[in-house]
């Protein structure tokens, strides 16, 4: 009996759809558990032994699900009920028509590189990101200086509003918004993109997959470390943030052909929130 988890945004349209999917999957013989995405401790208990996870919501929900599922290499089927849904496979109630495909083993696994980040504020525990790791100035409108080292060698001192370290998945997010390139989804390379650079290196760099990036914060004011735009930590002068490729990957379950990314890229980028 397949064990399938459903993580969803509570008190939204995703909540209703989650319960409909639970009913259909149970009728087809699957063992199903449901959990609101905000209750991560409960999800960590339920996830043991799970074969597949359904992510119901927008891109933010997918990022949270990815960090939960990646350490156990559990495939995720993204069901978009948000605006863009870059990483999602199905749209809303379309999922009800694809349940048999889910249980029959159809589809392929889209492996996405993740980042591992270490900083003094993360309690010595490594954190992992599917999209990006961002160091930025706090609310005070002063630039910060960030000394960047690649594999132990000094690169430059950025004078910026911030810098973004992004994966291929994150290349269509914040990094793209500040002028970074788009990487193909399965790329393992790492992007280093400055935010509003002042008299410093202005272009994004595409770094090798095995690059180790060390960023030293130099500021008289507080700075901020953001992981996937969700986990945030305060940084101070002299703090060092180390970023490299994570040993984990996010495994996305796909039914569309591998070329779907290019076919839908322009449509996604042209879409507007309602």
C-alpha positions, -999 to +999 in steps of 0.1 A: +000+000+000+015+033-011+020+059+016+013+094+002+015+127+021-004+159+013+011+192+025-011+222+019-019+258+028-046+257+054-078+277+051-074+283+014-086+265-018-058+241-012-074+230+020-106+218+002-087+202-026-064+184-002-094+166+014-108+157-020-075+142-030-073+123+003-107+107-003-099+097-039-065+083-030-079+063+000-106+048-023-079+037-046-061+019-018-034+043-008-025+052+028-028+090+030-018+117+055-026+154+055-008+182+072-009+220+069+025+233+057+030+255+087+031+226+111+066+214+101+072+194+133+041+173+127+051+169+090+085+156+100+069+128+120+044+119+094+069+119+065+087+088+077+081+060+052+063+082+027+067+074-010+054+105-026+043+140-014+017+163-030+024+200-025-008+221-027-003+259-029+020+283-046+058+286-050+062+293-013+045+261-003+067+241-027+099+256-012+088+245+023+079+210+011+112+207-007+132+213+024+111+187+043+113+160+015+148+164+002+167+147+031+146+116+025+147+119-013+109+117-016+094+128-050+071+158-049+041+164-071+036+201-072-001+212-076-003+250-082-029+271-066-008+303-066+003+327-093+034+315-111+040+279-100+074+276-117+082+242-101+046+229-101+035+201-124-003+204-123-028+232-120-054+231-093-082+205-098-064+190-127-047+169-101-080+149-095-077+136-131-041+125-127-044+104-095-042+071-114-010+082-130+004+090-096-004+055-082+006+036-114+042+049-113+039+070-145+061+100-150+098+108-145+119+125-118+132+160-123+163+163-101+169+199-088+201+211-072+199+227-037+222+249-017+237+243+017+243+273+039+262+278+071+263+309+092+269+318+129+232+325+134+220+291+122+230+274+155+258+254+138+232+235+118+234+235+080+202+248+063+192+240+027+176+260+000+160+251-033+159+287-047+184+310-032+204+324-003+203+362+000+225+386+020+210+421+020+210+453+039+185+457+066+158+484+066+184+512+069+191+527+034+229+522+034+248+499+012+268+470+027+301+456+017+305+419+012+339+403+006+334+373-017+358+343-017+355+314-042+372+282-032+393+302-007+405+328-032+394+364-029+371+375-057+360+411-049+344+433-023+308+440-034+294+475-025+257+466-029+223+464-015+229+426-013+240+395-031+221+364-042+234+329-044+210+310-065+204+275-080+190+269-115+156+267-099+161+301-082+175+316-115+139+325-125+132+342-092+149+371-074+182+366-093+163+371-126+146+402-113+180+419-107+194+410-141+207+375-136+206+348-163+182+318-165+198+284-161+182+253-175+163+235-146+187+205-141+219+226-142+241+221-112+260+255-116+256+282-089+247+318-096+263+347-077+243+379-085+248+414-070+218+435-060+221+472-070+259+472-072+278+505-067+312+510-083+319+472-081+314+440-101+280+445-117+274+412-136+262+379-123+287+350-122+280+314-132+301+293-109+310+256-111+288+231-093+315+223-067+323+260-059+324+269-022+314+306-017+323+325+014+307+359+020+320+382+047+297+409+058+312+444+064+287+468+077+281+494+104+245+484+105+226+452+106+223+430+075+200+401+068+204+365+057+174+350+039+170+314+029+144+308+002+128+340+013+114+322+043+140+316+070+157+349+080+186+357+103+203+389+114+239+394+104+265+417+119+299+431+108+324+403+103+299+374+100+308+348+074+281+330+054+293+299+036+273+285+007+279+254-014+259+227-033+238+207-009+242+169-007+204+168-011+184+173-042+147+182-047+130+154-067+100+166-086+076+142-102+068+151-138+042+139-163+050+165-190+079+159-214+114+172-204+111+201-229+080+215-210+102+241-192+111+259-224+076+256-238+061+274-208+089+298-198+076+328-217+040+321-205+052+320-169+073+351-172+044+370-189+018+360-164+006+386-139-009+381-104-046+389-103 
